[in-house]
Amino acid sequence: MGCMRKDPARPPRLRGRVAALAGLAAAALLAALAVVVPQADRRGVAVARFGSTVRLLRPGLDLSLPFVEGRKRLAVDAEGVVLDIPVDMPLASGAVLPGTLEVRLAGHGRLPVDASSIRRLGWEQAWRQWLGPLPIDEVGARRVLAATPLWRSSFPDDPEVAAADLATQLASRFAPLRLVAARVTARGGDDLVRAAATAELRRRAPCRGRLVVLGLDALDWKLVDELAGRGQMPTMAALLRRSAHAVLEVSRPLISPVVWTTIATGVSPEVHGVLDFLEPDPAGGPPRPVTSASRKATALWEMFGAAGRRTATIGWWATFPAAAPPAGRVYSDRLTEQLLGLSAVVPRLADPPEAEELAHRLAVKAADVTPDMVAPLVRLAEEELAQVRRAGGNWDDPVVGLAKLVAATLTIERLTDAELARGSDVVLAYLEGTDTVGHLFAPMMPPPLPGVDPAQARRFGGVVERYFALVDAWLGRIVKSLGPADRLVIVSDHGFTWGERRPRVPSGAHTATAVMWHDPEGAFLAFGRGIAPTPQRQRLRVLDVAPALLALGGLPPAAEMPGAVPRWLVVDAPEGRVSYSALIPPLTSPVGDLPPEARAEEIAKLRALGYLAGPASPTPPAPASTAPAVPVPQFDRAEARRLNNLGSSRGEAGDPRGAEEAFRQAINADPTYAPSHYNLALLLRKQGRFDEADREFWLAVETGVRDREMAVVQSALDYASRGELARARATFAEGRRRFPDSAVIWLNAGVFLGEQGELEEARRCLERAVQLAPTNPRAHSNLAAALWQQGELAGARRHLETAVQLDPGNVELRRQLAALERATPP
């Protein structure tokens, strides 16, 4: 081993100086490491690495040796240093609500928690152990709940509740530090808060009796009053004397899934999302019949379910695939083999499984209908119904339509009766048959409309009245089942054009004219506990129906609903709004896509009832051609329909800008869809943008707006009512050019021109109208007026006499003829 040699180049004094400098440097480094530099929004905490001390450092410079103490920084706000301690709060239900004790500290010095606990458990758990049981009782825990954002959103009218402050109880435990605040708040746990809020809703709205809601599609007071007056609807006649009833004002579009979803949610179509019979396929395929996936708003059965009511929803639009709320049942709109019902058995026709099992047991299919089932309506031979079982048939065949109608009606009645017998608290049952019977058989009612087969009219002309008598008998059974605390509501989505008001267009027959049979005035009736009869029929907006149903069912009003309970319908519902959309988590619509053949079946039914244009069955492909293919524009008619309906809804809601945007989007989706052009023209005309309106109007005419000739007349008369006489004159002139054989245009043009004093041109138009419609008494009477004003009394007398012959019961025509014969002005 060698010996160390001294460095002859470094003397001992120099080596001492180097060692001193190294020591000074080490001391300076140690001092630098020990200094804690202050931050405006943070405060340092020193945790002993070996002992038990935990210190809150000074707000300025402070010292903490890093190899002796670990460091942590806490946030600082306007009240002081922020210390959050996790806590648990027991609830009355037995659940535990996670929370946070939000502590605010001032000063500096030792914190009460032990550093060894922090080293062993971690920062949060050490503080939780130090705190022990939270000094807060059930009342305090309820205050914590009531201060949460979810609770405040669910009960927006409740007074604001401050978080529980425990500063007084805990101040001594933080000495020598000053405890500025100690508040308890809920932490996370939305499910627990929602459960507690739901329990609170049930406490505020206890069930006092059943609510039965019968949705009778297209129920119209004019027909009901007539049949009740004749003794064919005795139950309804008795209800009218003992109930509150109103004309229901329904906003367009008068399309069943749209309006019934508005009734079920209390919000406009733009909000609830159901805009048509069809919806886009999320997988990118062709459009499909509307499903529950389109509905974006909370439905009544979900609201009642949250309040603890046992609900049963039967046949309501846009409920397939079925998804029931807790303790509830949903029998979807596809169960009945009527408009969109399915003959095949597919999953989720009802929910939960026991409801689906009951539905399959009680449902009646058209193939199961017997002569005895249809006997109250019409006599059918077994062979006729056997044909339905063999071939199915389509809706154009009255026997097939009647079999499907009876099957669907029996299904809804049976399920409703079963749920009432089961003791459901809230039953919402929808019967489509009161609309379908009109679409199928109203043209055959006496006197039958032109073009109706006389033999079919004789056989089926009485089906409508007999069907309503059957519905009335069902109502009678329901009324008898009601207890003294129960309530019954009958509501329709629109009216129907019966009698002389029937349009001279097909109600189905593969033409999109079904909606032309709808009237914007529906029906509403409420009967039962505490409901005072109205001395006369009231009026009610469609957006007021859902708030009324909530109130009649004993639930607080919904914050999301723009409507209100009418003053004439005084009920004992709790006050204070509830946001049911906040309280009830959105349901994820279950997957229930249909096989292609089932989807084709649904589309065919819509077409057969006149809701969609096109053939009821697929057109066979054309034979192959060797000619080069010509590109065909790809238009999205289904999307155009949805957007057009959205525009109508926005227009009804007073949003012209949004309506115009939707109509233009509809036109972009399918420029050949006439209603979008026509509705945009009406909107632009209301805004005084006449040139734009005229362009869209004539595009609507060219693309096939329904009843084009009358649309021309209405457009011209609209201009006349606005004082735009030149535009009215130009519209009539263009209409005569486009439709030279239209009696209605020539007649109305003649009347308009006569009112403007243009007698010669008026006479020419009216002579053409008489030539085109020689049996129209109005054409003759107006031509007589024009001739009279020109002094041609003989010609005037001749045409007035013809008008009287054509309409002998018209008193005014007889008065005019008598005046003319006296040669005095009428």
Stockholm file with secondary structure:
# STOCKHOLM 1.0

chainA/1-826         MGCMRKDPARPPRLRGRVAALAGLAAAALLAALAVVVPQADRRGVAVARFGSTVRLLRPGLDLSLPFVEGRKRLAVDAEGVVLDIPVDMPLASGAVLPGTLEVRLAGHGRLPVDASSIRRLGWEQAWRQWLGPLPIDEVGARRVLAATPLWRSSFPDDPEVAAADLATQLASRFAPLRLVAARVTARGGDDLVRAAATAELRRRAPCRGRLVVLGLDALDWKLVDELAGRGQMPTMAALLRRSAHAVLEVSRPLISPVVWTTIATGVSPEVHGVLDFLEPDPAGGPPRPVTSASRKATALWEMFGAAGRRTATIGWWATFPAAAPPAGRVYSDRLTEQLLGLSAVVPRLADPPEAEELAHRLAVKAADVTPDMVAPLVRLAEEELAQVRRAGGNWDDPVVGLAKLVAATLTIERLTDAELARGSDVVLAYLEGTDTVGHLFAPMMPPPLPGVDPAQARRFGGVVERYFALVDAWLGRIVKSLGPADRLVIVSDHGFTWGERRPRVPSGAHTATAVMWHDPEGAFLAFGRGIAPTPQRQRLRVLDVAPALLALGGLPPAAEMPGAVPRWLVVDAPEGRVSYSALIPPLTSPVGDLPPEARAEEIAKLRALGYLAGPASPTPPAPASTAPAVPVPQFDRAEARRLNNLGSSRGEAGDPRGAEEAFRQAINADPTYAPSHYNLALLLRKQGRFDEADREFWLAVETGVRDREMAVVQSALDYASRGELARARATFAEGRRRFPDSAVIWLNAGVFLGEQGELEEARRCLERAVQLAPTNPRAHSNLAAALWQQGELAGARRHLETAVQLDPGNVELRRQLAALERATPP
#=GR chainA/1-826 SS CCCCCCCTTSCHHHHHHHHHHHHHHHHHHHHHHHEECCBTTEEEEEEESSSSCEEECCSSCEECCTTTEEEEEEEBCSSSEEEEEEEEEECTTSCEEEEEEEEEEESCEECSSCHHHHHHHCHHHHHHHHHCSCSCCHHHHHHHHHTSHHHHHHSTTSCCCCCEECHHHHGGGGTTSEEEEEEEEECSCHHHHHHHHHHHHHHHSCCCSCEEEEEETTCCHHHHHHHHHTTSCHHHHHHHHHSEEEEEECCSCCCHHHHHHHHHHSSCHHHHCCCSSEECCTTSSSCEECCGGGCCSCCHHHHHHHTTCCEEEESCTTCCSCCCCTTCEEECTTSSSSSSCCSSCCTTSEESHHHHHHHHHHCCCGGGCCHHHHTTTCCCCHHHHHHHHHHCCCTTSHHHHHHHHHHHHHHHHHHHHHHHHHTCSEEEEEECHHHHHHHHHGGGSSSCCTTCCHHHHHHHTTHHHHHHHHHHHHHHHHHHHCCTTCEEEEECSCEECCGGGCCSSCSSTTSSCGGGGEESEEEEEEEETTCCCCSSCEEEEGGGHHHHHHHHTTCCCBTTCCCCCCTTSCCCCCCSCBCHHHHSCCCCCCCCCCCHHHHHHHHHHHHHTTSSCSCSSCCCCCCCCCSCCCCCCCCCHHHHHHHHHHHHHHHHTTCHHHHHHHHHHHHHHCTTCHHHHHHHHHHHHHTTCHHHHHHHHHHHHHTTCSSHHHHHHHHHHHHHHTTCHHHHHHHHHHHHHHCTTCHHHHHHHHHHHHHTTCHHHHHHHHHHHHHHCTTCHHHHHHHHHHHHHTTCHHHHHHHHHHHHHHSTTCHHHHHHHHHHHTTSCC
#=GC SS_cons         CCCCCCCTTSCHHHHHHHHHHHHHHHHHHHHHHHEECCBTTEEEEEEESSSSCEEECCSSCEECCTTTEEEEEEEBCSSSEEEEEEEEEECTTSCEEEEEEEEEEESCEECSSCHHHHHHHCHHHHHHHHHCSCSCCHHHHHHHHHTSHHHHHHSTTSCCCCCEECHHHHGGGGTTSEEEEEEEEECSCHHHHHHHHHHHHHHHSCCCSCEEEEEETTCCHHHHHHHHHTTSCHHHHHHHHHSEEEEEECCSCCCHHHHHHHHHHSSCHHHHCCCSSEECCTTSSSCEECCGGGCCSCCHHHHHHHTTCCEEEESCTTCCSCCCCTTCEEECTTSSSSSSCCSSCCTTSEESHHHHHHHHHHCCCGGGCCHHHHTTTCCCCHHHHHHHHHHCCCTTSHHHHHHHHHHHHHHHHHHHHHHHHHTCSEEEEEECHHHHHHHHHGGGSSSCCTTCCHHHHHHHTTHHHHHHHHHHHHHHHHHHHCCTTCEEEEECSCEECCGGGCCSSCSSTTSSCGGGGEESEEEEEEEETTCCCCSSCEEEEGGGHHHHHHHHTTCCCBTTCCCCCCTTSCCCCCCSCBCHHHHSCCCCCCCCCCCHHHHHHHHHHHHHTTSSCSCSSCCCCCCCCCSCCCCCCCCCHHHHHHHHHHHHHHHHTTCHHHHHHHHHHHHHHCTTCHHHHHHHHHHHHHTTCHHHHHHHHHHHHHTTCSSHHHHHHHHHHHHHHTTCHHHHHHHHHHHHHHCTTCHHHHHHHHHHHHHTTCHHHHHHHHHHHHHHCTTCHHHHHHHHHHHHHTTCHHHHHHHHHHHHHHSTTCHHHHHHHHHHHTTSCC
//
